Amino acid sequence: MTAKEQLLQEVSDWSEHDAEVVLRAVQREHAGGVGDDWGELSKVHGVAFGETMKRLAEEERAAGHEPW
């Protein structure tokens, strides 16, 4: 039995919520996204950290210090 055939057998017992979860997972997979939302949070953290470090360096320069 193929995975697609097995899926069609299983899906009849799923709730609407279960179907939505699986659909989002497959859509993320096809879009090249990560398996969960933590990956996106990681990207946000990386950008925020970079912006914060840039701002701190600018503040240190404005105060006459060399940023480290």
C-alpha positions, 0 to 999 in steps of 0.5 A, spaced: 500 500 500 502 506 498 503 512 503 497 516 499 493 510 499 494 509 506 492 516 507 486 516 504 484 510 509 486 514 515 483 521 513 476 519 514 477 518 521 480 525 522 477 531 525 477 538 521 482 540 526 487 534 524 486 535 517 488 542 517 494 541 521 496 536 516 494 540 510 499 546 513 505 541 514 504 539 507 504 546 505 510 548 509 514 542 506 512 544 499 514 552 500 521 550 503 519 552 510 521 549 517 517 543 520 514 548 525 514 555 528 520 555 532 524 556 525 521 562 524 522 565 531 529 563 530 529 568 524 526 573 528 531 573 533 537 573 529 534 579 525 532 582 532 539 581 535 543 584 529 539 590 530 540 590 537 547 589 536 548 595 531 544 600 535 549 598 541 555 599 537 552 606 535 550 608 542 558 606 544 561 610 538 556 616 540 559 616 547 566 616 544 567 608 546 570 603 541 564 598 540 567 591 542 
